[in-house]
Amino acid sequence: MSRRWKTLVPSVSVLLALAGCGAPPGPAPRGFAPRYEEPAAADAAHARFLRARRLPERAADALNAYLDLPYQVTVLARSCAGEGSGYDPETRRIELCYDDLTQERELVTTDEEVADVMTETLYHEAGHALVDVLDLPYGGDRAEEDAADRFAALMLIREGPDGERALRTAAEAYARTPPDPDDGRDEHAPPAARAAAHLCLLHGAAPERHADLADRTRGCTPTWPQARDAWTHDLAPLLR
Ligand SMILES: [Zn+2]
């Protein structure tokens, strides 16, 4: 699966052996590992924002405190020239795009809200990485996208009121996102449906703190216990 992984490890061992170094190779790296690429000039301010807020580090720390991965997944912040953030199973890389922030700043107002939306994106991509790690049998792109959204909600709800605020900000940003004209080919649910699914879980998890969502979420599915229990069941082999 990972060409980078399989070529790097043996070559390091060979180099150590050739150098006559008696120390055994250290344990293979594992867990979510943040990295930054130099940004394109147009993305320099976005890159500074991500670094200053340490969003990849903070997400990786929370994920690693919760889960013990069998190998390393890089969380790579980089300029993507509009490709959009994503997870690449070949390289086991989450690519978090500096240039996504241009679009996010059109949807939300404050730096705090931008950070909230990017954190939700990070956890969504981590959800894809975990579908890959666990080889979960999602039948179809849409089902995996929905599961990745539910993983993002789970991570944020686990963080308590601050995470709940971030989830709510991300949901409201989806609600303000215009529908994609290529909607039929987009693997994600329409933005309004993604917003509704997040708000459903949020109200289900903390109804007292989000009492104003009662009417908008009445009868919604999957419910918070269903979503939480499904992911917790799937994550069982990795839970610390
Ligand atoms: Zn996705």
Residues whose N, C-alpha, C, O or C-beta is under 5 A from the ligand:
A	BS01	ZN	E145 A148
